[in-house]
Amino acid sequence: MAPLSQGEAQGIARQRLVKYCGSGCSRLAPVRTQKIKDRWLVDFEDPLHKFTVTVEDNGSAKVTTWSK
């Protein structure tokens, strides 16, 4: 399997975050994307939270949330 591009990782991250939040997140804004070894870390913010979505090269994703 080929490594994910930055754009692919951002797309997967946004889809996963929307699924995670449902209607509970408002005005999600991308903040930063960085590649670390074989995974992408895609950061988002809304007015109340910070989110990091970890996207593996196989397409799996995990959301971590922090309150502001």
Secondary structure, 3 states (H helix, E strand, C coil): CCCCCHHHHHHHHHHHHHHHHCCCCCCCEEEEEEEECCEEEEEEECCCEEEEEEEECCCCEEEEEEEC
